């Protein structure tokens, strides 16, 4: 089963953004962290084989 990063992005973008914003209380920092998170996911997605991607 291949994992599609576009689908993951669409499904979890807002949840992850709200979570990061609640941690740092800064819109720009939350966006930077979100970008870094999805960048790292892009680099490592082929090595991930878990059923629950959200965790």
Secondary structure, 3 states (H helix, E strand, C coil): CCCCHHHHHHHHHHHHHHHHHHHHCCHHHHHHHHHHHHHHHHHHHHHCCCCCCCC
